[in-house]
Amino acid sequence: MNAPLNRHDWHAAGTAQLADTIALRRAIHAEPEIGLHCPRTTEKLKAALTGLPLEIHDSSSTTGFVAILRGGQSRTGDNSRTVLLRGDMDALPLTEETGLGFASTIPGAMHACGHDAHSAMVAGAARALCARRDEIPGTIVFMFQPGEEGHHGARWMIQDGLLDIARPDAAFALHISPNAPAGVFVGREGPLLASTDTLIATIRGKGGHAAMPHDCIDPIPVACEIVTALQSFVARRIPVADPAVLTITQIHAGSSHNIIPDEVKLMGTLRTLSDGTREKARAAFHQIARDIAAAHGCSADTQIEEGYPVTYCDPRATAMMRDLAGTISGEKGWSPMPAPMMGGEDFSYVLREIPGAMAFVGVAADGSDPRTNPPLHNVKMTIEESVMAKGIAMHCALAERFLQRGFD
């Protein structure tokens, strides 16, 4: 029988799985898929798990699935623990320009956010932990999830009941970052990433000849006033300690230089770090657009497409990741994030139900400058693949530590 996992073994487990994990990551990278349905990616991941002592449960709404490992030393009753490790697997609608030998073969699709590496690392951790099944003192849920890039994949899988098959007590995820030094884990307790809502407003007036605006009700200056008023609201009514970002990114109107249009359509995004500020900014968007439109004789139809919640990291789970980062990557293995990022992440749906944490892991290539490397969502984004060994080690270490000790 193998000895219980110790700190040295976490390193060894990651290193032992690295070659297969790189091969899996490259296979996924070459055939990226977008959205909730990624059948080729799912097939590759399931093939990588073939023969392991895992229970596979498929999502009915997506091509995602969970693989459950029930350890040989699972406790019973109140002492039993379950931990979840998440790997997302969908790509972005971009045309790759990395020049890699395994670059995307699918026009208009690219793994520019590292989900190929995320899912491959979780698969590598599954293989490593299955090899020690007899010593695992609990249950591990490996969650392979499509649709992270704006498609609410985690929410759909939760609605499918996949978290209720073996209800986790804690949940963890890693996200690669080409703008952090290789092997350094970066995170923070509390809000890590923002909520994400889409704002839409249609301002309706009365069109006509541009030379005779007095015979019309021009919606264009009204829309411009609304945009300015929204920025004033954020600057003067939202506290800097609990911020919001409200950005109008699209203004659509008109068909010719000499025609006043009947309507203008505004679109944008709202990002916040708390439910309170989120609701306050949502209400202001509706009120400002409608009231300013009415003051000028126009009407405004407003709607908000609800996006991801705030990604909130439990302080206990974050402390666990910080401690293990020092074990895996040395004294400087953890870098505290000074402030949240205003990007979004649908692992937030999992963390809204289950205490846990997410952290970034640096994948800047040796000799590169993390500050100037092509960032996530860039057509030239690449990663240092050897770092995936540390990612596997972190997944294994988190699972072992939580199952043995909980958040203590």
N, C-alpha and C positions, 0 to 999 in steps of 0.2 A: 504494500500500500504506500502511495506517495505521502510524504510529510505534509503537514498543513502549510498553506501558502504563507510565506514571509516576505519581507521587503525585497530581498534579493530575487525571489521568485517572480515578483511582479515585473521586474526588468527582464528576467529571462523569458517570461511568458510573451511579452511584447516582441522581443527579439526573435523568438522562435516562430512567431506568426507573421513576421514582417513580409517575407517573400510572397507568401500566399495572399496577404492583404494587399500588397502592391499590385499583384496580378489581377485581383478582383476589382480593385479601384480603377485600374486602366481599362478593364473590360467594360465597366459601367460608364466610364468617361467617354469611351468611343461611341457609345450608343445612348446618348442622353434622351430622356423623356420628360415631358412637361405636364404638370397638373396632377390630378387625382388618380389617373390610370397610367401606370408605368409597367406594363406586363413583362417587357424584356428585362428590366431591372429586377423586378420581383423574382423572375425565373433564375437569374444569376445568383441572387442572394439565397434563395432556397437551395440551389445546387450546392452552394458553399456550406450549407448546414446539413446536407444529406448525411445520414448515418449517425447523427448526434442524438443523444437522449433528450430530445426536445418535443414538446407538444406544440403543434402549429395550429393557429386559429386565424382564419382569414377575415378581413374586413368585407362586409357586404356592400359598402358604399364606395370603396376604393380598392386598389390592388395592394394596399398595405396589409401587414399581418403582424401578429405577435408570436414569438417562440418562447415557450416557458420551460425553464429548467427547475425541476424540483430536486433539491439537494438530498444526498443520502443521509445527512444528519439534521434534517428539518426538525425544528422544535414543534411542539404541539401546544394548543391552547393560547394563553395570553403571551407566551414568549416567542411565538412564531413570527417571523418577519419576512417581508417580501420587498424587493427593490426592483425598480425599473430603469433600464438603460435605453435611451432613444437614439436612433439614427434616421435622419431624413434622407430621401433618395430622389427627389425630383430636380430637374434642371431649369435653366432660364431661357427665354426666347432671344438668344444672342447668337451671332455668327463668330465662331472661335478664330482667333488670330495668334495662337501661341506657337504654331509651327511644331508642336510635339508629334512624335511618331505615333502616338495613340490619340491624336486629336479627334474631335467629334466628326463622325461620318454622317451626321444628320443635319441637313441644311437648316439654319435658323434655330438651332438648339445647342446649348453648351452648359457644362457643369462649371459655372463661374462663381459659385458660392460654396463649393467644397462638399456638397452633399454626397458625392461619390466617395469621398474620403470618410465622411461621417458613418455612412452605412457599412462601408468596408471595415472600419475599425470596430464597430459593434459586432459584426460577424466574426472578426478575429478574436474579440473578447469572448464571444460565445464558445468558440472552439477551445480557447484556453481554459475557460471555466468548466466546460463539460468534461475536460480531461481530469479535473479534480472534483467531479461530482460527489464522490463519496465523502469528501471533507466539507462540502458546502452546507452550512447550518441554516438553510432557509430556501426561499424560492426567488429566482431571478426571472424577470420578464424582459425580453429583448424586443423592443418596439421598432419595427421598420415601417416608416411612414412616408407616403408621397404627399404632394400637394402643400408643401410648406410655403412655397413662394406665392402667397396671396390666395391660395385655394382652400384654406382652413382644414387641411388634411387631418390634423390632430383632433379637431372638433368632431369631424365625421367619424373617426375611429372610436372616440369616446362615446358618441351617440350609438354606435354599433354595439356597445357593451363590452368592448375588448379589455377595458381596464377592470371589469367586474369579474372576469374569469378567475384571476388571481390578483385580488385588489392590492396594489402596492402601498407600502408605508412610506416610501421615499422614492424620488425620481431624479435622475441625473442625465445631463447631456453635455456634449462638447461641440464647439464650433471652431473651425480652423480660422486663422487670421494671417494673411500674408504680410500684414503690417505690424507684426510683433516678432521678436527674435525667436528663432527655432527652439522649440521645446519649452518655452516659457508659458505658463498658464496665467491667464488674466481674468479677473472677475471682481465682484463686489457683492456685499449683502444688500438686501432691499431691492429697489427697482434697478434692473440691469438694462432693459430695453423698454421702449415706449408702447403705449396703445396706438393703434393705427385705424383711423376712420377716413372714409372718402366723402368729401363734401360736394354737393351738386346744387346749383341754383339756376333757374331759368327766369330771366327778367323779361316781362312782356310789356311792350308799349304799343305804338301805332306807327307803322312805317309810311314812307312817302318819299318825295323828292328831296334830295339833300340840299338843294338851293332854297327850299321853303320849309325849314324846320319848325316854324311857328304853326304850320298846319299838321304837324306830327307830334308824337310823344316819343322822343328819342331815347331808347333804352341804353345806349352805349355810355353816355356820361353818368347815367344812374348806376350802371354796373361798375364803372370806375370808382364812383363814390363809395359803393359797397366794399370794394376791395380795400380802399384806404381806411374805411371805418373799421374793418375787421382787424387790420394791423394796429390801429389805435387801441382797439379793445384789448388785444394781447399785451401791448406795451404798457397800458395804464390800469388794467383791471385784473390782470393775472399776476400773482406774486412771483417774484424771481426765485423764491425758494421752492416753489411747486409749479414748474414752468409748463408752458404749452408752446407748440410750434404750429401755426396756422398759415399755410402757404397755398395761395391760388396759383395753379400751374397752367391752366388752360382758359382762354377766353375765345369763344367761337361766336362770330356774328358777321352778317353782311354778305353781299354778293357782288357789289360794284362800288366804285368810288363816288357815284352820284345817287346812291339809294340808301335811305335810312331804313334799317331792318326793323322787322316787327319784334324781334326778340334777341337776347344775348344769353348764352349759356356759359356759366362759370363752373369750373371743377378745381378741386384742390385736395389737400390732405390736412388732417388734424392729428397731432401727436401730443400725448400727455403722459405724465408719470404717476397719476393718481386718479381714482374714480371720481373724486370730488371735482377736480379741475376739468376732467373730461366732460362731465355733465354740465358744468358751468359754461364751458366753451361751446358745446353743442347747442345749448339753449340760446346763447348769444348769436350764433350763426343764423339760426332761424329768425330771431327777432330783428337783428340788424338788417338782413336782406329784405325782409318783408316790410319793415317800417320805412326804410329809406325808399324803397320802390313806391310805396303808397304815398309818401310825401311828394313825389314827382308825378303822380297820376299813373304810375305803372303798377303791375302786380308781380309778385315773386313766388314761384313754386320752389320749395326747398326740400331736399332729402339728404339723409346721411346713411351711407352704406357702412354698417358696423364692421370694423376690422378686429384685429387681435387685441386681447387685453394687455395690460402691463405685464412684462415678464418679471416676476418678483422672486428673488432668491432668498430662501430661508436662511437666517444667520447661522444656524447650526450646521446646515448642509454646506454653506459656503466655507465655514471654518474647517470642515472636514476636507473639502477640496484643497484649501490652502495648505493644510498640514501635509496631505499626501503629495502635493506638488513639490514640497521641499524634499520629500523622500525620493520622488521619481526624477526630478530635474535639478536637485541640488539646492544650495543655499539661496540662490537667486531664481529658483524655479517658479515662484509666485510673484506676480506684479499686480498690486491693487489698482483697480480702475478708479480714478478720482471722481468721476461723474458718470451717470448713465449715458447711454447712446440713445438717440431718438429714432433709430431704426426699430423694426418690429420683428417678432418671432412667434410662431404658433405653438412652440413648446409651452408658451404661456397658458394655454388651455389645460395642459397637464398640471402645471404648477399651481393653477387656480384651485385644483381639486386635491393635490397631493403635495406635501412639503418636499422641497428639493432645491436644486440649484443647477445653473448652467454656467459654463466658463468657456472662454476662448483659449485656444492653444496656438502659439505662434508657429508658422510654417515658412518663415522667410528663408530663402535659400542661402547657403553659406556664401559669404562674399557680397551679398546684396545689401542694400540699405532698406530696412523695413519701412522707413518713412516715405520712400519714393517708389516702392514696389507697386505694380498695378494692384488696385484694391479689389475687394469682393465686387461682383457684378460688373467686372471689366473684361473685355474680350481677350486681354492678354494675361489674365490672372493665372498664376501657377503656384505650386506648393513644393516644399521640400518633403519628399515622400518618406524619408527615414524617420521623420517625427511621428509617423503613425505608430511606431513601436511604443512611444511614450503615451500616445492616446489609448492604445490597447491596455497598457499597464495601468493607466488611470482608471479606466472602466473596471478592470479586474479588482483593483485596490478598493475602489468605492463600494463595489458589491460585497467583497469580503468584509471590509470594515463595518459597513452598516449591518450586515446580517449577524455579525459577531457581537457588536456593541450598541447598535442603534445610533442615535445622535450623541451618545456620551463621548 
